Amino acid sequence: MDVRTLLAGVLGVALGLALVAFPDAVIRVQTAGRLPDDRGGEYGTGAATPERWRRLVQVLGVVFLAGGLYFAATVLG
């Protein structure tokens, strides 16, 4: 059993699940420290995360999940 390949599989599955389940948190972390484009409005009414960004993060999560499952299957199978 190749331990590195198994760990790559576990990491891929974990990261994929996190990206699919929590896309808003991932986007918020990646854009931390950047100023928003629109500075108007009341406090707490910041711009929402665009839907296409959420979908992109979720698609990447599915790709990572599939890759992790593939690596795990090659080690275990």
trRosetta pair geometry for C-beta under 8 A, 3 or more apart (Angstrom, degrees):
i j d omega theta_ij theta_ji phi_ij phi_ji
1 6 6.5 21 170 -38 103 135
1 75 5.9 65 -153 -178 82 99
2 5 4.2 49 99 17 116 113
2 6 6.6 163 91 -14 62 86
2 75 5.8 -118 52 -116 84 105
3 6 5.6 -59 -149 40 33 112
3 7 6.2 32 154 -18 68 106
4 7 5.7 -54 -146 38 31 110
4 8 6.4 35 152 -22 64 104
5 8 5.5 -49 -148 33 34 115
5 9 6.6 38 150 -21 63 102
5 71 5.4 -154 -179 -174 80 99
5 74 6.6 -81 165 87 137 109
5 75 4.9 166 105 -70 113 117
6 9 5.6 -52 -153 33 34 115
6 10 6.5 32 151 -17 66 104
6 71 7.5 178 -97 139 22 98
6 72 6.6 70 -136 -115 60 66
6 75 4.6 -164 -73 140 82 172
6 76 7.8 96 -108 -47 101 83
7 10 5.6 -51 -144 37 36 111
7 11 6.1 35 155 -17 67 106
8 11 5.8 -55 -144 40 29 110
8 12 6.2 32 155 -21 64 108
8 68 7.3 -155 136 -118 62 68
8 71 4.8 -97 99 172 101 163
9 12 5.7 -55 -145 36 28 111
9 13 6.4 25 158 -16 64 106
9 68 4.8 110 -163 -170 49 65
9 69 7.0 99 -157 -84 98 13
9 70 7.6 -149 -113 71 97 46
9 71 3.6 -154 -75 93 87 100
9 72 3.2 144 176 -56 146 77
9 73 7.8 166 -128 1 140 53
9 75 6.4 -123 -11 14 146 127
10 13 5.9 -56 -148 37 29 108
10 14 6.2 25 156 -16 65 110
10 68 6.9 -178 -10 -163 5 114
10 72 7.0 103 -53 -84 56 114
11 14 5.8 -57 -142 40 29 109
11 15 6.0 22 162 -13 66 111
11 68 6.7 -152 77 -112 48 116
12 15 6.1 -58 -139 42 25 104
12 16 5.9 28 159 -21 62 113
12 64 5.0 -159 -162 176 75 76
12 65 6.8 158 147 -100 84 20
12 67 4.8 -120 -158 94 145 90
12 68 2.3 -173 94 -71 103 94
12 69 7.5 -118 106 -10 119 49
12 71 6.1 115 18 26 144 128
12 72 7.9 -143 58 -24 114 99
13 16 5.7 -57 -143 38 25 113
13 17 6.3 25 159 -18 62 107
13 64 7.9 -171 -72 135 18 84
13 65 6.0 64 -125 -135 52 64
13 68 3.7 -160 -42 128 64 144
13 69 6.3 96 -85 -57 102 68
13 72 6.8 13 -36 -26 128 140
14 17 6.0 -56 -149 36 27 108
14 18 6.5 25 154 -17 63 108
14 68 7.5 176 12 -134 56 162
15 18 5.6 -55 -148 37 33 112
15 19 6.3 31 156 -18 67 106
15 61 7.5 -147 132 -127 66 71
15 64 5.0 -81 97 159 102 149
15 68 7.4 160 43 -54 88 139
16 19 5.9 -56 -146 37 29 108
16 20 6.3 22 158 -14 65 109
16 61 4.8 117 -160 -176 56 65
16 62 6.7 99 -161 -92 109 13
16 63 7.4 -156 -114 69 109 42
16 64 3.7 -167 -75 93 89 93
16 65 2.9 171 153 -58 152 74
16 66 7.5 158 -124 2 155 51
16 67 7.6 167 -61 43 132 84
16 68 5.8 -137 -2 12 129 130
17 20 5.9 -59 -144 40 30 107
17 21 5.8 15 163 -9 67 117
17 61 7.2 153 -41 -173 7 112
17 65 6.5 103 -50 -96 60 113
18 21 6.1 -63 -135 45 24 102
18 22 5.8 -38 -175 40 64 107
18 26 7.2 119 137 -67 94 117
18 61 7.2 -148 73 -124 50 117
19 22 7.5 -77 -116 60 13 66
19 23 6.5 47 -179 -91 57 72
19 26 5.9 29 -118 -51 67 163
19 57 5.4 -146 -169 165 93 83
19 58 6.5 167 140 -105 86 34
19 60 5.7 -96 173 91 154 89
19 61 2.8 -166 93 -83 108 105
19 64 6.4 95 21 35 140 135
20 23 7.4 -12 -147 -51 15 94
20 58 5.3 75 -122 -142 59 78
20 61 3.8 -173 -47 126 73 145
20 62 6.4 90 -83 -58 117 68
20 65 6.8 4 -25 -37 132 139
21 61 7.9 -176 3 -165 57 157
22 25 4.2 -15 161 30 113 119
22 26 6.2 123 110 -23 83 89
23 26 5.7 -57 -150 37 37 112
23 27 6.3 34 155 -18 70 106
23 49 7.9 170 121 131 95 152
23 53 7.6 153 160 122 115 75
23 54 4.5 103 116 -147 144 72
23 57 4.0 137 -141 87 100 131
23 58 5.3 -50 -71 -52 136 84
23 61 7.4 -105 -81 -21 92 137
24 27 5.8 -56 -147 38 32 109
24 28 6.2 33 154 -21 66 108
24 49 5.5 -171 -122 12 84 157
24 54 6.7 -7 -64 -105 70 105
25 28 5.6 -53 -145 36 31 113
25 29 6.4 31 156 -19 64 105
26 29 5.9 -55 -150 35 30 109
26 30 6.3 23 155 -15 64 111
26 57 5.3 153 80 -156 135 141
27 30 5.8 -60 -145 41 30 108
27 31 6.1 4 164 2 67 114
27 49 5.3 98 96 -135 155 135
27 53 5.5 78 -112 143 140 125
27 54 7.1 -65 -30 -82 143 61
27 57 6.2 -103 -54 -48 94 150
28 31 6.4 -71 -140 50 24 93
28 32 6.7 55 154 -63 61 85
28 49 7.6 -81 -57 -74 79 129
29 32 5.9 -22 -156 -23 32 116
31 34 5.0 -74 -176 35 78 124
35 39 7.7 -12 173 -81 109 102
36 39 6.7 149 81 -78 95 56
36 46 6.1 -152 -72 -155 162 102
36 47 5.6 157 -160 19 128 115
37 47 7.0 13 46 -12 90 162
38 41 7.0 60 131 -7 111 117
38 47 5.7 112 41 -54 111 122
41 45 4.6 -124 163 86 124 113
41 46 7.4 161 87 -86 142 32
42 45 4.8 63 63 8 83 125
49 53 5.6 -107 174 72 94 127
49 54 6.0 100 122 -53 118 98
50 53 4.7 94 70 0 88 103
50 54 7.4 -156 99 -5 50 84
51 54 5.6 -53 -154 34 40 114
51 55 6.3 37 151 -18 70 105
52 55 5.5 -51 -145 39 36 112
52 56 6.3 43 153 -24 66 103
53 56 5.7 -52 -149 34 31 113
53 57 6.5 29 154 -16 65 105
54 57 6.0 -58 -152 37 30 108
54 58 6.3 25 153 -15 65 109
55 58 5.6 -57 -145 40 32 111
55 59 6.2 35 155 -22 67 104
56 59 5.8 -52 -147 34 30 111
56 60 6.5 29 153 -16 63 104
57 60 5.7 -54 -150 38 32 112
57 61 6.4 39 148 -24 63 105
58 61 5.3 -49 -149 33 36 118
58 62 6.6 38 152 -20 65 98
59 62 5.7 -49 -152 32 35 111
59 63 6.6 37 149 -18 64 103
60 63 5.5 -51 -149 35 36 114
60 64 6.3 35 153 -16 67 104
61 64 5.7 -53 -146 39 32 109
61 65 6.1 34 154 -21 65 108
62 65 5.5 -52 -144 37 31 115
62 66 6.3 32 156 -18 65 105
63 66 5.9 -55 -148 37 29 109
63 67 6.3 27 154 -16 63 108
64 67 5.6 -56 -146 40 31 111
64 68 6.1 32 156 -20 66 107
65 68 5.8 -54 -145 37 28 111
65 69 6.4 26 156 -16 63 107
66 69 5.8 -55 -146 39 30 109
66 70 6.3 35 153 -23 64 106
67 70 5.5 -53 -148 33 32 114
67 71 6.5 29 156 -16 66 103
68 71 5.9 -53 -146 37 32 107
68 72 6.2 28 156 -15 65 108
69 72 5.7 -55 -143 41 31 110
69 73 6.1 33 156 -22 65 108
70 73 5.8 -57 -146 36 27 111
70 74 6.5 26 156 -20 63 104
71 74 5.9 -54 -149 33 31 109
71 75 6.7 24 156 -13 64 106
72 75 6.0 -60 -151 38 32 106
72 76 6.0 9 161 -1 69 116
73 76 6.2 -64 -132 50 28 96
73 77 5.0 8 175 -5 68 127
74 77 6.4 -54 -112 47 18 99
